[in-house]
Amino acid sequence: MIIIRTPLRISFFGGGTDFPEFFSEHGGAVLGTSIDKYIYHTVSHLPSWLFDHKIRFSYRKVELVRELDDLEHKPFREILRHCGVLKDVEVNLASDLPSFSGLGSSSSFTAGLIKGLHALQGRTIGSEELARAAIHVERDVLQETVGLQDQVFAAYGGFNLIRFNGKSNFNVERIVLGEKRMAELNDSLMLFFTGLTRQAQDVERRKLDKIEANQGSLKNMLALVDRACDALVGTDNLSVFGQLLHETWMEKRKLDSAVSAPEIDKIYEAGRSAGALGGKLLGAGGGGFMLLFVPVEKQAAVRLALRGYHEVPFRINAAGSTVLHS
């Protein structure tokens, strides 16, 4: 049995500029990190001659089918086809956190399964090849409305500045911080589940339909990426990073009315009133996880203000998709 662990991610700055529809003309960049919350796949050979099915996939339901085209789960079906695995396979899926919550779980699923199917066939796949394969499956095969950052974070892991240009080019620059500064950043971040989930594609389609009108906000969000990097690697107090998060959230809210909602605004304002310097809703918008930057001495007050919402502790800079056992 092969076990694959693939990280989820937090995007701090630049989300939305990782779509070719924008960066092919204006360039794009994202500052973010993988986190120690994961998607897990187990992949194993299925001796189908002993069963009445040739493919078994267990997720929130269990599919037992004799033919690939009988699978209901379209991403699973097309990833199998892409990897040339048409039968005699069993895959089980587990996740540390809910899907459709702004942490890039769909791309972590795609990248992790591709890596696992390669391992099943006795092949290795590097980070760049894995990221590009996941991008191809999601954008070209499944025709999903997704950017390019999630697949890169899933494949590479780490705390990165990712720059995008051309039609699908990307360059991964590791953010190198001292141990003390990395710990200070991590200790200043709080993550709360809003209780709302949504299909990211629905929100992203609305934003892409307005990409010309949104160019001003997207360019402002792009400019904030380098400002945030400078704040991190320089000698500024890290409170600047938190304040910049507030700026990027104000810009992101302008992209479409579906990005936020009254309940989300309520959570954010409660956090800010209790001491958060900034933050943002993760992912496309509309629900999922709210990230807040909170000085340590203010965190008890923020927890009290948001006591009706689940806080999820996490650590940043996790490794990329990894075969744990084969």
C-alpha positions in Angstrom: 0.0 0.0 0.0 1.3 3.5 -1.0 0.5 6.4 1.4 0.7 9.9 0.0 0.5 13.1 2.1 -0.2 16.4 0.3 -0.4 19.7 2.2 -3.1 22.3 2.1 -2.1 25.9 1.7 -2.7 29.5 2.9 -2.4 32.3 0.3 -1.4 35.5 1.9 -1.1 37.9 -1.1 -1.7 37.9 -4.8 -4.5 35.4 -5.2 -6.4 36.1 -8.4 -3.3 37.3 -10.2 -2.4 33.6 -10.7 -4.9 33.2 -13.5 -3.5 33.2 -17.0 -6.4 35.4 -18.0 -4.6 38.1 -15.9 -0.9 37.3 -15.7 -0.4 36.6 -19.4 -0.8 40.3 -19.9 0.2 41.9 -16.6 2.3 39.3 -14.8 1.3 37.7 -11.5 2.6 36.7 -8.2 1.4 35.0 -5.0 3.0 34.9 -1.5 1.8 32.0 0.5 2.7 28.8 2.4 1.8 25.2 2.7 0.6 24.2 6.1 0.6 21.1 8.3 -2.9 20.1 7.4 -3.1 17.5 4.7 -5.0 15.4 2.1 -4.1 11.7 2.4 -4.4 9.1 -0.3 -3.8 5.4 0.0 -3.2 3.7 -3.3 -2.9 -0.1 -3.8 -3.2 -2.7 -6.4 -6.6 -4.4 -6.6 -6.6 -8.1 -7.6 -9.9 -7.6 -9.6 -10.1 -11.3 -10.6 -11.1 -11.9 -7.0 -13.9 -9.3 -6.9 -16.8 -8.2 -9.0 -15.3 -4.8 -9.6 -12.0 -3.5 -11.0 -11.8 -0.1 -9.4 -12.6 0.9 -5.8 -12.6 4.5 -4.6 -13.5 5.5 -1.1 -14.2 9.1 -0.2 -17.5 10.4 1.3 -19.0 7.5 -0.5 -17.6 4.3 -1.9 -17.6 3.6 -5.7 -17.1 0.0 -6.9 -17.0 -0.2 -10.7 -15.9 -2.5 -13.5 -15.2 0.2 -16.1 -13.4 3.5 -15.7 -16.2 5.4 -17.4 -18.7 4.2 -14.8 -17.0 6.3 -12.1 -19.2 9.2 -10.9 -16.3 11.2 -9.4 -15.1 13.0 -12.5 -11.7 14.3 -11.2 -10.8 10.8 -9.9 -11.9 9.2 -13.2 -9.9 11.6 -15.4 -6.8 11.5 -13.2 -6.8 7.7 -13.5 -7.1 8.1 -17.3 -4.4 10.7 -17.4 -2.0 8.4 -15.5 -2.9 5.4 -17.6 -4.4 3.4 -14.7 -7.6 1.9 -16.2 -8.3 -0.9 -13.7 -7.0 -3.0 -10.8 -6.6 0.0 -8.4 -8.0 0.9 -5.0 -7.8 4.4 -3.6 -8.9 5.7 -0.2 -9.1 9.4 0.6 -8.9 11.3 3.9 -8.5 14.9 4.8 -7.6 16.9 8.0 -10.0 19.8 7.1 -13.2 20.2 5.1 -13.2 20.6 1.3 -14.4 23.8 -0.4 -13.0 25.9 2.4 -10.3 28.0 0.7 -7.3 26.0 1.5 -6.6 24.5 -2.0 -7.9 21.0 -1.2 -9.0 20.3 -4.8 -5.5 20.8 -6.1 -4.0 18.9 -3.2 -6.3 16.0 -4.1 -5.2 16.2 -7.8 -1.5 16.4 -7.1 -1.5 13.8 -4.4 -3.4 11.3 -6.5 -1.1 11.8 -9.5 1.9 11.3 -7.3 0.4 8.1 -5.8 -0.5 6.6 -9.2 3.0 7.3 -10.5 4.4 5.5 -7.4 2.0 2.6 -8.0 3.5 2.2 -11.5 7.1 2.4 -10.0 7.7 5.9 -11.2 8.8 9.1 -9.4 7.7 12.5 -10.4 9.4 15.8 -9.5 7.8 18.9 -8.0 7.7 20.9 -11.3 6.4 18.0 -13.3 3.8 17.2 -10.7 2.6 20.8 -10.5 2.3 21.0 -14.3 0.5 17.7 -14.5 -2.0 18.9 -11.9 -2.5 22.2 -13.7 -3.1 20.4 -17.0 -5.7 18.0 -15.5 -7.6 20.7 -13.7 -7.6 23.4 -16.4 -7.4 21.5 -19.7 -9.0 18.2 -18.9 -11.6 19.0 -16.3 -12.0 22.6 -17.7 -12.1 24.0 -14.1 -11.9 27.7 -13.4 -8.8 27.6 -11.3 -5.5 29.5 -11.1 -2.1 28.0 -10.9 -1.0 28.6 -7.3 -2.7 25.7 -5.5 -1.1 23.0 -7.6 2.3 24.6 -7.1 2.0 24.8 -3.3 0.7 21.2 -3.2 3.6 19.9 -5.3 6.5 22.0 -3.9 5.3 22.8 -0.3 7.2 25.5 1.6 6.8 29.2 2.1 7.1 30.7 -1.3 6.8 33.7 -3.6 5.5 32.3 -6.9 5.8 34.5 -10.0 3.7 33.8 -13.1 4.1 35.0 -16.7 3.5 34.0 -20.3 0.7 31.4 -20.8 1.5 29.1 -17.9 5.0 29.8 -16.7 5.8 29.9 -13.0 8.9 30.4 -10.9 9.1 29.3 -7.2 11.2 31.5 -4.9 11.6 30.2 -1.4 11.1 32.7 1.4 14.0 32.4 3.8 13.4 33.7 7.3 15.4 33.2 10.5 14.0 30.7 12.9 12.9 33.4 15.4 11.1 35.5 12.7 9.4 32.5 11.2 8.1 31.5 14.6 6.9 35.0 15.3 5.0 35.1 12.1 3.5 31.7 12.7 2.5 32.6 16.3 0.8 35.8 15.0 -1.6 33.9 12.7 -5.0 32.6 13.7 -7.3 30.5 11.6 -11.1 30.3 12.1 -13.6 28.2 10.2 -16.6 30.4 9.2 -18.9 27.3 8.9 -19.7 28.3 5.3 -18.5 26.2 2.4 -18.8 27.0 -1.3 -17.7 25.9 -4.8 -14.7 28.1 -5.5 -15.3 27.8 -9.2 -18.6 29.6 -9.0 -17.0 32.6 -7.3 -14.0 32.5 -9.6 -16.2 32.5 -12.8 -17.9 35.6 -11.6 -14.6 37.4 -11.0 -13.2 36.3 -14.4 -16.3 37.6 -16.1 -15.3 41.0 -14.7 -11.6 40.7 -15.1 -11.3 43.9 -17.2 -13.3 45.9 -14.7 -11.2 44.4 -11.9 -7.8 45.2 -13.3 -7.2 48.1 -11.0 -7.8 46.0 -7.8 -5.8 43.0 -9.2 -2.9 45.3 -9.9 -3.1 46.7 -6.4 -3.2 43.2 -5.0 -0.1 42.3 -7.1 1.8 45.3 -5.9 1.1 44.2 -2.3 2.9 41.0 -2.9 6.4 42.6 -3.1 5.5 45.0 -0.3 4.7 42.1 2.0 7.9 40.2 1.0 9.9 43.3 1.8 8.2 43.5 5.2 8.9 39.8 5.9 12.6 39.7 5.0 13.5 43.2 6.2 13.7 44.6 9.7 10.2 46.0 9.9 8.0 45.1 12.8 5.8 42.2 11.6 2.7 44.2 12.4 3.3 45.8 8.9 2.5 42.3 7.4 -0.8 42.2 9.3 -1.7 45.7 8.2 -1.0 44.8 4.6 -3.3 41.7 4.9 -6.0 44.2 5.7 -5.2 46.2 2.6 -5.3 43.1 0.3 -8.6 41.9 1.9 -10.2 45.3 1.2 -9.1 45.1 -2.5 -10.2 41.5 -2.8 -13.7 42.4 -1.6 -14.0 44.7 -4.5 -13.7 41.9 -7.1 -17.2 40.7 -6.7 -20.1 40.8 -4.2 -19.8 37.0 -3.8 -16.4 37.3 -2.3 -17.7 38.3 1.1 -21.1 38.1 2.9 -22.6 39.6 6.0 -21.6 36.7 8.2 -18.0 36.9 6.9 -17.9 40.7 7.5 -19.2 40.2 11.0 -16.4 37.7 11.8 -13.7 40.0 10.4 -14.9 43.1 12.2 -15.2 41.2 15.5 -11.7 40.0 15.1 -10.4 43.5 14.2 -12.3 45.1 17.1 -10.7 42.6 19.5 -7.1 43.3 18.3 -6.4 41.7 14.9 -4.4 44.0 12.7 -5.6 42.4 9.5 -6.6 39.3 7.8 -8.5 37.8 4.9 -10.9 35.1 3.8 -8.9 32.4 2.2 -9.5 31.1 -1.3 -11.9 32.4 -3.8 -14.3 33.9 -1.2 -17.9 33.2 -0.1 -16.9 31.0 2.8 -14.3 28.7 4.3 -11.5 29.9 6.6 -10.8 33.3 7.9 -7.1 34.1 8.6 -6.3 36.8 11.1 -3.0 38.4 12.0 -3.1 39.0 15.8 -0.3 40.1 18.2 0.1 37.4 20.8 -1.1 39.6 23.6 -4.4 40.2 21.8 -5.2 36.6 20.9 -7.2 35.7 24.0 -9.5 38.6 23.3 -9.9 37.6 19.7 -10.7 34.0 20.8 -13.3 35.3 23.1 -14.8 37.6 20.4 -15.0 34.6 18.0 -15.9 31.9 20.5 -18.7 30.7 18.3 -16.3 29.7 15.6 -13.8 26.8 15.5 -10.1 27.8 15.6 -7.7 25.5 13.9 -4.1 25.6 15.1 -1.5 25.1 12.3 2.1 25.5 11.4 3.5 27.0 8.2 6.2 25.9 5.7 5.1 22.2 5.4 6.8 19.9 2.9 5.2 19.3 -0.5 3.4 16.1 -1.6 5.3 13.2 -0.2 5.1 9.4 -0.4 5.1 8.3 3.2 5.0 4.6 2.5 5.4 2.4 -0.5 
